Amino acid sequence: MLKYKKIKVGKNYIEAVLVKLQSKNLILFRGRKGYVMCGYLNLTVAEKFKDAAVKIVGVSKIKEALNATVHSCSFPARKLGIHKGQPIKEVLKLIA
């Protein structure tokens, strides 16, 4: 199963994707400047590619992900003003 939706953030949009895997869901929010990913995705690889990437954990639904906080983030994400513990709703404004 795949769910896709666009979320309006100010004048821009974030793409939200949920993919149901065997035991858990993969969740991704993608903006023009970066993305938010669940624990399934690898932050070390995102760092290698110089992506502004933010990792969240403990979520299985898009709504839960919107209410999460930053678990960790790449250096390019920190350059955008993103930090550990920051609410994802604030992060979406920075990456939209």
C-alpha positions in Angstrom: 0.0 0.0 0.0 1.2 3.5 -0.8 -0.3 6.8 0.4 0.7 10.1 -1.1 -0.5 13.6 -0.2 0.7 17.2 -0.6 0.8 19.3 2.6 0.6 23.1 2.2 3.3 24.9 4.2 3.1 28.6 3.7 3.2 29.3 0.0 4.9 25.9 -0.8 4.0 22.3 -0.6 5.6 19.3 1.1 5.1 15.8 -0.4 4.2 13.2 2.2 4.6 9.5 1.3 3.8 6.4 3.4 4.7 3.0 2.1 3.4 -0.1 4.0 6.2 -2.6 4.3 6.1 -6.1 5.8 6.1 -5.1 9.5 6.2 -1.3 9.6 5.6 1.8 7.5 8.2 3.9 5.7 7.4 7.6 5.9 9.0 10.4 4.0 8.3 14.2 3.8 10.1 15.9 0.8 10.5 19.6 0.3 12.6 21.7 -2.1 15.5 22.1 0.3 15.5 18.7 2.1 13.5 15.8 3.5 12.3 14.2 6.7 12.7 10.4 6.9 11.7 7.7 9.3 14.2 5.3 10.9 14.1 3.0 7.9 16.3 5.4 5.9 20.0 5.9 6.5 21.2 9.2 7.8 24.8 8.3 7.1 24.1 7.9 3.4 22.1 11.1 3.3 25.2 12.9 4.9 27.5 11.3 2.2 25.3 12.8 -0.5 25.2 16.2 1.3 21.4 16.0 1.6 19.6 18.2 4.1 18.0 15.2 5.9 16.1 14.9 9.1 15.5 11.6 10.9 12.4 10.9 13.0 11.7 7.7 15.0 8.7 5.9 16.6 6.1 6.9 14.0 3.9 4.8 11.8 1.4 7.3 10.3 1.8 10.6 8.5 -0.2 12.4 11.3 2.2 11.0 13.9 5.2 12.1 11.9 3.8 15.6 11.7 3.7 15.7 15.5 7.2 14.2 15.9 10.5 16.0 16.8 13.9 15.7 15.2 15.8 12.7 16.4 18.9 13.6 14.4 19.9 15.5 11.2 22.6 15.9 8.7 25.1 18.8 8.6 23.3 20.4 5.6 20.1 20.3 7.6 21.8 22.0 10.6 23.0 24.7 8.2 19.3 25.4 7.4 18.7 25.9 11.2 17.4 22.5 12.0 18.3 20.9 15.4 17.7 17.9 17.5 14.3 18.1 19.4 12.8 20.6 17.0 9.1 20.0 16.1 8.7 18.6 12.6 6.1 21.2 11.8 8.9 23.9 12.2 11.3 21.8 10.0 8.7 21.6 7.2 8.7 25.4 7.0 12.5 25.4 6.6 12.6 22.7 3.9 9.5 23.6 1.9 
